[in-house]
């Protein structure tokens, strides 16, 4: 299994997908290629260069304390 597929399985498990469902999906190379393309498009559009990266209202949020992050989220929700 190539690195790309291992990463997709990892993302799927984190999202709560079952192994058999991921296998069915990823065996369809058109679907797998489209998923990778979408991931690449969105990471480029949102200027994601590392993980974790948080995007709040279109703005990348840097490393900060929970208190600072909570304040930004509360402000964005008001």
C-alpha positions as protocol buffer text, in pm:
chain_id: "A"
residue {
  index: 1
  type: UNK
  ca { x: 0 y: 0 z: 0 }
}
residue {
  index: 2
  type: UNK
  ca { x: 143 y: 338 z: -94 }
}
residue {
  index: 3
  type: UNK
  ca { x: 188 y: 624 z: 152 }
}
residue {
  index: 4
  type: UNK
  ca { x: -102 y: 815 z: -2 }
}
residue {
  index: 5
  type: UNK
  ca { x: -342 y: 527 z: 62 }
}
residue {
  index: 6
  type: UNK
  ca { x: -215 y: 478 z: 418 }
}
residue {
  index: 7
  type: UNK
  ca { x: -276 y: 846 z: 486 }
}
residue {
  index: 8
  type: UNK
  ca { x: -626 y: 828 z: 340 }
}
residue {
  index: 9
  type: UNK
  ca { x: -708 y: 525 z: 557 }
}
residue {
  index: 10
  type: UNK
  ca { x: -578 y: 713 z: 861 }
}
residue {
  index: 11
  type: UNK
  ca { x: -797 y: 1015 z: 781 }
}
residue {
  index: 12
  type: UNK
  ca { x: -1095 y: 786 z: 726 }
}
residue {
  index: 13
  type: UNK
  ca { x: -1044 y: 612 z: 1062 }
}
residue {
  index: 14
  type: UNK
  ca { x: -1021 y: 948 z: 1237 }
}
residue {
  index: 15
  type: UNK
  ca { x: -1348 y: 1047 z: 1067 }
}
residue {
  index: 16
  type: UNK
  ca { x: -1512 y: 729 z: 1196 }
}
residue {
  index: 17
  type: UNK
  ca { x: -1528 y: 530 z: 873 }
}
residue {
  index: 18
  type: UNK
  ca { x: -1520 y: 152 z: 879 }
}
residue {
  index: 19
  type: UNK
  ca { x: -1229 y: -31 z: 713 }
}
residue {
  index: 20
  type: UNK
  ca { x: -1453 y: -215 z: 462 }
}
residue {
  index: 21
  type: UNK
  ca { x: -1619 y: 111 z: 353 }
}
residue {
  index: 22
  type: UNK
  ca { x: -1283 y: 277 z: 300 }
}
residue {
  index: 23
  type: UNK
  ca { x: -1158 y: -21 z: 100 }
}
residue {
  index: 24
  type: UNK
  ca { x: -1464 y: -10 z: -125 }
}
residue {
  index: 25
  type: UNK
  ca { x: -1417 y: 362 z: -180 }
}
residue {
  index: 26
  type: UNK
  ca { x: -1041 y: 359 z: -225 }
}
residue {
  index: 27
  type: UNK
  ca { x: -1046 y: 67 z: -466 }
}
residue {
  index: 28
  type: UNK
  ca { x: -1223 y: 305 z: -701 }
}
residue {
  index: 29
  type: UNK
  ca { x: -916 y: 491 z: -833 }
}
residue {
  index: 30
  type: UNK
  ca { x: -1129 y: 775 z: -977 }
}
residue {
  index: 31
  type: UNK
  ca { x: -1277 y: 842 z: -633 }
}
residue {
  index: 32
  type: UNK
  ca { x: -937 y: 817 z: -462 }
}
residue {
  index: 33
  type: UNK
  ca { x: -780 y: 1054 z: -716 }
}
residue {
  index: 34
  type: UNK
  ca { x: -1066 y: 1301 z: -672 }
}
residue {
  index: 35
  type: UNK
  ca { x: -1026 y: 1289 z: -292 }
}
residue {
  index: 36
  type: UNK
  ca { x: -654 y: 1363 z: -313 }
}
residue {
  index: 37
  type: UNK
  ca { x: -715 y: 1644 z: -563 }
}
residue {
  index: 38
  type: UNK
  ca { x: -978 y: 1801 z: -335 }
}
residue {
  index: 39
  type: UNK
  ca { x: -743 y: 1777 z: -36 }
}
residue {
  index: 40
  type: UNK
  ca { x: -465 y: 1945 z: -235 }
}
residue {
  index: 41
  type: UNK
  ca { x: -698 y: 2220 z: -360 }
}
residue {
  index: 42
  type: UNK
  ca { x: -833 y: 2305 z: -17 }
}
residue {
  index: 43
  type: UNK
  ca { x: -497 y: 2299 z: 157 }
}
residue {
  index: 44
  type: UNK
  ca { x: -360 y: 2537 z: -106 }
}
residue {
  index: 45
  type: UNK
  ca { x: -667 y: 2763 z: -95 }
}
residue {
  index: 46
  type: UNK
  ca { x: -655 y: 2784 z: 286 }
}
residue {
  index: 47
  type: UNK
  ca { x: -274 y: 2817 z: 292 }
}
residue {
  index: 48
  type: UNK
  ca { x: -232 y: 2504 z: 506 }
}
residue {
  index: 49
  type: UNK
  ca { x: 134 y: 2412 z: 538 }
}
residue {
  index: 50
  type: UNK
  ca { x: 141 y: 2215 z: 863 }
}
residue {
  index: 51
  type: UNK
  ca { x: -77 y: 2036 z: 1112 }
}
residue {
  index: 52
  type: UNK
  ca { x: -256 y: 2120 z: 1314 }
}
residue {
  index: 53
  type: UNK
  ca { x: -379 y: 2433 z: 1142 }
}
residue {
  index: 54
  type: UNK
  ca { x: -704 y: 2596 z: 1247 }
}
residue {
  index: 55
  type: UNK
  ca { x: -897 y: 2819 z: 1010 }
}
residue {
  index: 56
  type: UNK
  ca { x: -1153 y: 3051 z: 1165 }
}
residue {
  index: 57
  type: UNK
  ca { x: -1364 y: 3261 z: 930 }
}
residue {
  index: 58
  type: UNK
  ca { x: -1106 y: 3216 z: 656 }
}
residue {
  index: 59
  type: UNK
  ca { x: -810 y: 3322 z: 871 }
}
residue {
  index: 60
  type: UNK
  ca { x: -533 y: 3084 z: 980 }
}
residue {
  index: 61
  type: UNK
  ca { x: -502 y: 3074 z: 1356 }
}
residue {
  index: 62
  type: UNK
  ca { x: -156 y: 3017 z: 1496 }
}
residue {
  index: 63
  type: UNK
  ca { x: -45 y: 2829 z: 1801 }
}
residue {
  index: 64
  type: UNK
  ca { x: -203 y: 2975 z: 2115 }
}
residue {
  index: 65
  type: UNK
  ca { x: -343 y: 2883 z: 2450 }
}
residue {
  index: 66
  type: UNK
  ca { x: -689 y: 2736 z: 2493 }
}
residue {
  index: 67
  type: UNK
  ca { x: -802 y: 3059 z: 2662 }
}
residue {
  index: 68
  type: UNK
  ca { x: -689 y: 3270 z: 2365 }
}
residue {
  index: 69
  type: UNK
  ca { x: -848 y: 3032 z: 2114 }
}
residue {
  index: 70
  type: UNK
  ca { x: -1174 y: 3019 z: 2310 }
}
residue {
  index: 71
  type: UNK
  ca { x: -1187 y: 3399 z: 2312 }
}
residue {
  index: 72
  type: UNK
  ca { x: -1143 y: 3410 z: 1931 }
}
residue {
  index: 73
  type: UNK
  ca { x: -1416 y: 3150 z: 1882 }
}
residue {
  index: 74
  type: UNK
  ca { x: -1651 y: 3331 z: 2121 }
}
residue {
  index: 75
  type: UNK
  ca { x: -1588 y: 3658 z: 1934 }
}
residue {
  index: 76
  type: UNK
  ca { x: -1650 y: 3493 z: 1598 }
}
residue {
  index: 77
  type: UNK
  ca { x: -1977 y: 3345 z: 1722 }
}
residue {
  index: 78
  type: UNK
  ca { x: -2112 y: 3675 z: 1857 }
}
